Amino acid sequence: MPKLDKFMLADAADAGSPAERVLALVSEQLARIRYGSIALSIHDGRVVQIEVSEKTRLA
């Protein structure tokens, strides 16, 4: 599973509003994975966690 590095967090921090930061982080993760899933955990109407699960296809 890819980890969020400091450069990704810096790019997301420059995005502006909290919603724009979440969209920037999700967009960066989408660009990184070929097969897998991205799950958002939401508490009180706010995204509090982004979980990325990447699969490796062997055939």
Buried (B, 14 or more C-beta within 10 A) or exposed (E): EEEEEEEBBEBBEEBEEEEEBBBBBBEBBEEEBEEBEBEEEEEEEEBEEBEBEBEEEEE
